Structure formats: C-alpha cells, structure tokens
Amino acid sequence: MAKVPKYIGKGEGGAGVAQLPAIFYDLIDDLNELRNKQIALLQKLDADAGTADTDYEATLTPAPLKTVK
C-alpha cells in the first residue's frame, strides 16, 4: 500500500506529481480487496445453515467498481 505524502506536487519539489497515479492505483487495489472480501463473507453466510433463509449475496453484493486501472 502506498503511503500518501503530505504534499503532492510542487510541495515536494515537483517530485510528488509522479506519485499520484501510484497512489490512485493502490487505492483501487484496496477497494477491490475489500469488495472481494465482502462478497466472500456474503457467500459464506449463504452457505451457513444456521443463518436466516436470506440470499445475502443477491441482496448485499456491492456494485462493480467503476474505477479500473
């Protein structure tokens, strides 16, 4: 995961501008990972016989990410 610098751009002598795409790509990766873990949890709940008879995956699955690399 990228560390987000305090200043991006001229605040770091201009060197921070090139970091911005890397920061965004890492954020996309983090969002994808969280989304995948949520879907896996919903699938596990659906498979569990002890939970209510609700289709968790169908009702709570997040929409696909609009941001892609």
N, C-alpha and C positions, 0 to 999 in steps of 0.2 A: 504494500500500500504506500502511496506517495505521501510524503509529508507536505502539507500545504504551507508554503512560505508566508511570512507576514506581509511581505511586499512582493508584488509581481510586476516586472517591467522595469522602468527606469529607477525604481526604488532600490534595485539590486544592480545598478549599473547597466541595465538593459538585458542582463543575462537571464532574468526571470521569465521573459516572454516565451522562450522555447520550452519552459517547464509547463506552461498552461495546458497544451494538448495531453501531456502525460498525466497531469492531474485529472483531467476530464476522463481519460481512458480508464484510469484506476477507479474513479467513481462509478463508471459504467460497470466495471467488473464487480465492484462491491454490491451494486444494486442487483445484478444478475445472480450473484451468490445468495443474497437474502431472498430473492424471489424463488430460486430453486429450492432453498431450504424450507420455505413456507409451503410450496407445493408438495414436497416430500412429507412434511408433517400432516398436511391435509389427506394425503394418500394413506398414511399410517392410521389416521383417525377413521377413515372409511373402512379400512381392513379390520379394525378393532371391533370385536363383537360386543364389548362392554359399553360402547358409546351409543347414543341415541340413533335411531334409524334416520339419519340425515346424510345427504350426499354433500359432504363438506367440500370436496374438490370442485364439484359443479357450482356450488353457491359462493365459495370464498376465494377461488383462484384469481390472482391479480391479472389484469390485462397485460398483454405483451408490452415489453418496453418499446417506446418509440425511438429512444436513443440507441443507436448502434455504432460500432466502431467501423 
